[in-house]
Each structure stands twice: as C-alpha cells, then as structure tokens.
Amino acid sequence: MKPDFVIIGAMKCATSTLHDQLARAPGVSMSEPKEPNFFSDEPIWSKGLGYYDSLFAEMPKDDIKGESSTHYTKLPTYPRCADRLHEHLPDAKLIYVMRDPIDRIVSQYIHEWSQHAIAQDCPIDDAIRKHEELVDYSRYAMQLWPYIERYGKDRILPVFFERLMDNPQAEFERVGRFLGLESGIRWHEHDAKNVSAQRQRMNPLLTSVLRIRAIQTVRRAVLPESMRAKIRSRWTMNERPKLSESSIAWLHEQLDPDINRLGEWLGRSMNCATFRECVQNGSPPEWSPEDAS
C-alpha cells in the first residue's frame, strides 16, 4: 500500500501543522513517523520499499493516505528525491508549502542553531553566507522544477504559509478539494508552541541526564530558580534574530531571479520584497495556464 499524496516541503513553512490537521480529517490517514524522509535519506532508503509500504499498511483501505517529508525539496542536499518519488509514486499528488523566503531563512537558522548544525557563536548575518542551504531551501522554483518536469503542474498544489495562517479554514478546504475529499474538512485551532523552547540549543547528552528524576530533584533542591534561569539563558536564543539591511539586500540579489520565475509560473510579478503581498492579496495563487519554463 502506498500514499496518495506527499507534502514535499518546504522546511519551516507549517508543513508539520498541515500534516497534523490532515491527520485529524475524516477519511485521511497520515504516516507515522510524520517525516519518513524515505526517498531522500540514504540510510532510510536502504531499508527498502517494503519498509515504506509498511507505514501505510494498517491504514483504512478507503482512506486517502499521505506523508510529509521536507527533505524532498532540499536541493542540492538530496538530489535523487524527484526521480525516486516519481518512479515509485507516479500517480501521487504533491503539496508544496512556501513562505516569505526571508522569514523562512530566519526560522531555519533558529532550527539549525538549536540542533547544533550552526555554531552557537555564528550570527545569522554570517550564517547565510557560510551555510548555503539556508538560501538554497528558499529557492522555491529550483526546488519545484524537478517535480514539475516529472509530474506536471496539475499534480502539484502550491500552498502559502501566509494564507494558511490568515485564513486557515479556506486554505484547508482548498487542500481538501485538491486531494479529492468528498466531504468538508475542518481546521482545528491549536495552542501555539513555546517559542523560547524552540530556540533552546539542544545538548542530547545533557538533556538525557537531566531527565533522570533523581537528578531533577537534586538540581531543583540545590540550585535556586534564578540560577537555573541564568544557566538556561546561556543555551537559549532569547530574541528572534534579525538580518541586517545589507544582508537582506544580499539575499534579495540571490533569491529574486528564482522568485521571479516562480511568479511567472503563477501569473504574478513577484520578488522577495513583494512576495508576502502577492500571496496574501486576492485569490489563492494558482499555476498559470501557460506551460512552466
């Protein structure tokens, strides 16, 4: 048994939220784990198609089945995804969620910093030049093109983070229509996640030790809360990082040609500076009837 659709990205664009909402919709079953990354990550790919099929084997036969793996649109990090996915899921529908490309970069920087992929003392203005993936994953046209070549635009739904946050019910219904859901689906409001927790730098060994109940008890007894807070602050990004004006200008230079191309496919004049306005105003952006190029 294989999925009927795949959310292919993009990273830090509310794909996890969309996955969770779809998992709650009647007639839809979503994979567990949430991000199998089967077609991208070599160690997981090596488990074979039997492993992948097993993720959907216990789902109700008549349900629409899906998975969400943002690694599938992380060129050039994972270059074989589109070929593999199309070979084994040629009839799948694809959903690609995009976001203001600069905002997405900032969110990815926070995530990578918290996961130790970016050094603690590397500010965002330096990181965007040292870590090319921060910029590459916001090249939406580049990430989409391999899938457009193989699947065609009709099998790919462009979704935008800003519209999803502004009017979630309407956008969710749009996703449902694309998937062929016969009955209406409802967006469930949920509590916002703790932002400060998302900005805490992870230390796997230390975390595992501190989770031991006996150590927790001793730590709370010996260290006053003020001291514990001071220690946490050293491992926490207390404010959302801000790019300098020169870095924003540099990012626009890097990304505008790609966003221009995306705009051509959508029949809209778009660049980094106008991205948010273009996707929020008016009707949902859809592919232009002209062939993508």
N, C-alpha and C positions, 0 to 999 in steps of 0.2 A: 504494500500500500504506500502511495506517495502523496505528497501535498498537492493541493490545487493551486496554491499561491504562495509567494515568498515576498516578505518585506526585505528588500535588499539594502536598506540604509535610508539616509546617511547617519553616520555616527553623531550623537548628541543632538538629535532632531526629534526627540519624543517617540522614537520607534518602540522603546520598551512600554511606554504608556499606551500606544496604539495596540501593541501586542496584547497587553492586559485587558484592554477594553474589548477587543475581538474575542478573547478567551471567555468573556462573560456573555457574549451574544448568543442567543439561541440558534442552534444549527451550525455553530462554528466550533472547531476544536483546534487548539494551538499546541505546538510542540513543547515538551519539557525535556531537556533544558530549553530555555527561551531562545538562546542563540547557539544552535548546534555548530555553526561555522564549518559544516561538513565539506563543502565544495572549495573552501579556502585554505584551511589549516592542514598541512600535510599529515601530522600525527593522527588527526581525526579522519581524514580522507583514507588513510591506510587501514582503518577499521573495516572498510568495505561497504557496499551498498546494502548488505543485509542489516548492518547496524543502523544505517539511515532509515531504512524502511521500518525497522522495529520501533522507531519513535512515533509512528503513526498507526501501528498495527492494532492497538487496542481502542482506537477511536471509533465512535459510532459510524457505521458504514455510510449512512446518508449525510453525515456532516460535511461541510466544506472545511478542508484541512489546510493549515498554514504553519509557517515558521518564520522567524525574523533573525537575520544574521547580517549585521552591518559590515562584517569583513568582506562581504561580497562586492562592496563598492569602495574598496581601499586600494586602488591602483596607485603606484606600481607595486605595493607591498605584496598583494596576492594577485598575480597576473593571470591565473588559469580559471578563475571562477566562472566567467561567462561561458567559456567553452564547455566546462564540465556540467554546469547547470543546464545548458541547452541540450546537451547530449542526453542527459538522464531525465530532464523535466521539460521536454519540448513544448508541451501544451500548458505549462503553468502561466498564471497571471502574476505580474510583478508590481509591487508598490514601492515607490521611491519617495522618501520624505526629505524635503530640503528646507533650509533655514537661511536667514540673512548670513551670508558667508563669513562675515567678520565675527558676528556673535557666535557662530558655530566654532570658529577657531579658538575663541576665548574659552568656551566651555570645554573643548577638547584639551586645551592647555591645562586647565584645572584638573581634569581627569588624569591626564598623563603625569602631572606633578604629584598627585595623590598616590599614584601607583608606582612611583619611583622611576618612571620612564624618562622623566625630565628631572635634572638635578635640582635640589632644594634651593640652591643659590643662583639659579638661571632665571632671570626675569623674562617676562613674556616678549619684550622687545628683542631680546637676544634669541629666544627660543624659536621664533618664527623663521629665523634665518638658519639656525643650527639644525632644526628638525623639519625637514622638507614635508613630512607627512601632514603637518599642521595645515599647510597651504594646499597640498595636493588633494586632501579629502574634501576641500571646498570647491574643487574644480568639478562642478556638477555635470557639465556637458561631457567632459573627459570620462567621468565615471559611468555615465549613461550610455555613451556611444556603443560600446561592445554589445550591450543588451538590445539597443535599437537595431543594430545590424542583424542580430540573430532572431529577435522576437518581433520586431516591428513596433511602432508606437502604439498600435491598438491594444497591445497586451501589457502595456506599462501605464500605470496611473501616477501622474505627478501630484504629490501632496505637499502642502507647505505648512510648516510649523506655525507660522504666524496666524494663518486662517484656522488651524486646528485649535489654537489657544483662544482666539477671538470668538469663534462660533463652533464649538466642538460638535454639537448635535448635527448641524447641517453638513459639516465635513465628514462626520462619521456615516451619515446616510449616503453621502456620495461614495464613500469607500464600499458600503454595502451594495449599492447598485452595481458598482464595478465587479464585485465578486459574484453577483447574481443571486443575492439573498432575496427570497420572495417576500418575507415579512419585514416590517420595520425594525430597526435596531436602535437601542437607547444608550446614550453616553452616560456613564455613571460618574458623578462627581467623586473626587477622592482627595484625601488630605495631601497637602504639599509636603514633599520630603524636606528633611532638615538640611538646609543649605550648608551650614557650618560643618555638619558631619561629612558632606560630600567633599569639603575642602580640607579634610584632615588627611595628613600624609600617613599612609599605611606602613606599618612595620610588622610583617607577618609573624616573626618570632616573638617580638614583644607582645603583640596582641594575643597570641595563643597563651603566653604565660600569664598575662593579666586577667584572662578569662577564668583562670583556675579560682574557684570560690574561696579557698583558704587565703590565697594571695590577695584577693579583692578585700577580704575582711581586714587583714593586717594593714594593707595600704590605706584604707579609709580610717583606721584607728590611729595610725602613726602620722599620716600626712593630713594637715588641715585642708579644707576645700580651697582656700586661697592658694596654697602651694600646688595642689593638684591642677587648678586652673592655669597657673603660671606655666606648669610643665606642658599642659595641653596646648597652650598658645604657641609654644615653640614648634609644634607639629601641625599647626592649623593656619590656613590661608584666611586671615580674618576679613579681608575685603576682596571683592571680585577684582581681579587685575584689570588695569586699563592700558590700552595701547597708546603710545604717543602719537601725536598728529603726523609725524614723519613716518612712523611705522604704518599707520592707516593709509597714508598716501602710497607707500611702497606696496602694500597689499592690494590696493586698487589697481596699480600697474600690473601686478602679477595675475590678478584674477579677472579683470574686466574683459579681456578677449574671450575667456571661457563663458562668463555670464552673458556677454553679448550673443554668443552662439546659442546658449540656452534660450534667450529671449527670442531669437529668430525662430526656433522650433515652436515656441509658444505664441508667436504672432505679436510679441510685445517688445518694445525698446527697453532693454534692461542693462544695468551695470550694477556694481556694488553699491553705489550711492543711492540708486533708485529701487533697489531690489525689494525692500520692505513695502514701499508704496505700490509697486507694480503687482505684488502678490496679494496685498490686503484689499485693494480697492476693486470694486466691480465684481464681475462673475469670476468663479474659480478659473485659474489659468489651465487651459487645455491645449493639447497639441494642435498646431496649425494644420489645416488640411493639406498644405503643401508638403512634399517629401522632405524629411530631415536630411541635412547635408553637413 
